[in-house]
Amino acid sequence: MKKGRILITPRSLSKNGHPGLTDLIKAGYELLTPFPGLMPSEEDLEEVLPGCIGYLAGVEKINGKVLEKCPDLKVISRNGVGIDNVDIKTAEKMGIALRTTPGANSRGVAELTIGLLFSLVRSIPLVNQSIKTGKWDRFLGMEIQGKTLGVIGTGMIGQQVIFLAAGMGMKILAYDLYQDKALRSRMDIQYLPLKEVLAQSDIITLHCPAGDTPLIDEKAIARMTGESYLINTARSALVDETALFSALDSGKLTGYAVDVFEKEPPVMTPLLLHKRVITTAHIGGFTIESVDRATQAAVKNILDILEVI
């Protein structure tokens, strides 16, 4: 007899499964994967989540309306670090444990960030597209050695980015609400107020949670050098898309790379269609290694809760 049902929704797991999920099966739980390779909507969750006792969740919105219909739910385990997609107050009110997998995808996201950095400063996607359409356009690039990277958010992902960038000879400026003294002691970085990081950086990369208002808005862009690049592998809500589009069109911002969107797949906006914007399909943590680490940690989180109840 099965102990209960566990919903599995991360797209990296729901389509092809993962060996790490077998620990849940061996423990006696029934796994549900009703949306293979797709992100479920609120309506989808309302249909399948009630009756589940566990939920291995992706980046989909999990609002209070849905959670209130799930009195049996004991734990939500994210295969990532953020829980800003979850109605935390409702979850806490209903006694639902919330767990994340900090650090599991840090290296994958950091390496994609560096890849996007090179793609921006060397116009790699533009050159690729030019050649494939029979042209021979060449765009003058820049070398990153000696250039200044502004890292907004120095958690696990931000620290990995700092390590990689410093190894390539970049100067590092950082901003975080909570400065990491240990990081500052072992790496040659300088913490500054946000406005100073924006003003002094050649390239800015975002690795922080989103707030109620965009962090990068018209006022923030006005502080930038005028030849800056911006990379966002964190949260779409961190940026004001209208302000970014205007800055790219006017030349105030040289390029933008983004791996995260409010809706996935995204609605194509003028910003995303801009020739100076590089888009990737939320692939920061979509590596063999990151998926393995995140799955194993998320499964352990679920078992740690359910097996002691």
N, C-alpha and C positions, 0 to 999 in steps of 0.2 A: 504494500500500500504506500502510495506516494505521500510525502510529508507536506507537500504544498507546491504551488506553482510560482515560478520565477520568470518574470518578463525580461527578455533580452532585446534591446533596441539599438545599440551602437551599430552603425552601418558596417564597420570593419568586422563585426562578429555575426550579425544577423544574416548576411548573405552566404558566407562560406563556413560559418562556424569557427571553432578554435579548440585545440586540444585542452586548453586550460579550463574549458567549461565542463569537462568530464568529471571534475571533482564535485560539482554540484549534482550531477546525475548519480555518481557513486554514493553521495550522501543521502540520496533518496528523494530528490526534488524533480519535478517536471518542468522542463524548460519550454517557454513559448517564444517563438520568433515569427510573429505574424506579418512582419513588414520587411522581408528580406531586401537589404540594400537600400532601404528607404527611411527617411526621417518621419516618424509618426506625427500626426496632427493632434490637436486637443481632442477632436472627435474620435480619432483612432484610439487614443488612450482611454477615453471614457468607455469604450467598448470592451477593452481587453484587460485593463489594469485592475478593476474591481475583482476581488477574489484571489488576487496574487498576494503572497506574503513577502516576496522579495522582488527587487527591480534593479537590474543592471542597466543603467541609463546612459544615454549619449548626451548630445547637446540640445535635444528638443526641449521646448518649453513644458514645464510641469507646474501647472498653476493650481491654486487652492481649490477651484471648482472640481477639478479632477480628483485631487487627494481626498476631499471630503466624501467622495463616493467609495473610498477604499479603506474601510475600517480594519481589514485584516492585514494591511501592509505594515511590515515591521522595519524594513530597511530599504533605502535607496542608495545604491553604490555607483558612483560615477567612474567611468574609465578615463578620468582626467582630473585636473586639479580644481576647476571652477564649479561652483554650485549657484551661480547667479541666474541660472535658468530654472531654478527651483523656488517655489514659494516657501521660503524657509519658515516663516511664522506659522503657516498652516501645518507644515510638517512637524514642527516642534509641538504645536498644540495637540496634534493627534498621536504624539509619541513615536513618530517615525524617525529612526536613526538615519543620519546623513553621513556618508563616508565618501572620501575621495582617494585618489592615488597620486599624491604629490611626488613629483620627480620622475614618474614613469615615462612621460613623453618629452622630458626636458631636452634631451640631446637631439631628438628628431626635430623638434620645433626650432632649436637653436641652429642646427645645420641648414634647415630650410631658410631661416633668416639670412644666413651668410650667402646662401645661393641666390636669394632675391637681391641682396646687396650687389653682388657681381652682375646680376642680370640688369639692374638699373644703371649702374655706372658705366657698363660697357654696351648698353643697348642691345643685349643679346637677342631678345625676342623680335625686336624691330629688324635687325640684320637678317635673322633667320627667315622672317616673313618676306623681306625684300628679295632675297635670293630665290625663294620658292615661287615668287611671282615674276621671275625673269629679270629682275633688276639687280643692280650692283651698288646699292646705297651703303655708304660708310659713315658712321657717326663717331665723332671724336670722343673718346672716353677719358677716364682719369684713373690713376693708380691710387690704391687706398692706403698704401704705406705713408704714415705721417698725417693722414687725414683724421678728423675728429668724429668719433661716433658717440652720439648721445643716447644713452640707454635709459628708458623710462620704465622703472620697475626692476628691482634687482633681486627678485626671488630666484627660484631654481633655474628657470629658463633664462632670465636676464643674466645670471652668473655664467651660464654656459656660453652665451653669446659674448660676454666680456672676455672669457678665457680664449675663445677662438679668435676674436678680433685683435686682442692684444698680441697673440702669437703671430699675427700678420703685420704687426708694426703700427697699429692704429692707436691714437690717443683716445682715452676713454673718459667721458664725463657721464655722471649718473645722477638720476633723481629718484627718490623713493620717500614716501612718508616716514618710513622707518629705516634709517641708515644701518647697513650691516658693517659693524666695526671689524669683524673678522675678515670680511671680504676686502675691506679697505686696507687692512694690514698686510694681506698676502698678495694683493694685486695693485698695480700702479694706476689707481683710478682716483678721480676727484668728485665728491658729491657737491652739487650746487643747487640753488633754487631752480625750479622749473624754467622760469623765464630766461635764466642764464644758460641753461643747457640748450634751450631752443635757439638762443641767439648765437651760440658759439659752435654749434655742431654742423658738420658737412652732411652727415647722415643721421637720421633719428629713427630709433626702432622702439616699438611699443610692446611692453611685457607686463602690463598691469591690469587690474580689474576695471570695468567700466563703472562710472558713477551715474548720477541722475542727469547730467549734462555732458556733452562731448568735451573731452580734454583738448582735442585739437580743433579749434574753431577759428573764426576769422581773426580774432585777437591774438591767438597763439601763433598763427601763420605769419602775422605781421611782425612778430619778433624774430622770425627766422632770417637766415642770411640773404635770401633771395635766390640762392642757387642750391638749396637743400633738397635732399631726397628723404622720403618718409616710408617706413616699412611697418605694416600692421599684421602681426600674426597672433594678436591677442583677442580683441573683441571689436565688432563692427561699430558698436555704440560709442567707441572712443573718439570717432571722427565725425565732423560735420561734412557730409558729402557735398553739399552745395558750396561751402567755403573752399573745399579742396578743388573742386572743378574750376571755380573762378581763379584760384591760385595757379593751377596748371595752365589755364588758358592765357593768363597774364604773364606767365613766366616767373611768378613769385616762388613757385614750387617747381623743381625740375622733373621730379618723377615720384610715383607712388606705387607701392607693391602691397597687395592685400591677399590674405589667405582665409579671411573670415567674413561672413555676411549675415545680415539680419535674418534672411530667409535663404535656405539652401535647397536646391539650386537658386541663385539670386535672380531677381528681376533685373534685366539689363538697363542700367541708368546711363545718362550721359557721362557720368564719371567713369563707370566701368568700361565704357566704350572708347574712352579717350586713348589716343595713341601712346601717351606717356604713362599709362597705367598697366601694370602687370597683375594678372589675376591667377590664382591657383585655387584648386577645389578643396579647401580645408584639409590639406595633406601634411600639415606640420607634424602631427603625431602618427601619420599613416606610413610607418615603416615596420618592417618585420620585427625589429627589436623593441620598438615602442609599444606596438600592439601586444607583443608577448608580455612585457613587463606590466602594462596596464591591466590586461586581462587577468593575469595571475593575482595581482594586488586587489582588483575589484572582486574577484571570486572569494578571496580570503576574507575580505571585509564582510561579505554577505554571510559566510559560514561562521565568522566570529560572533555575529549577532544572532543568527537563527539557531545555532547549535547550543546556545546557552539559555535560550528561552524555555 
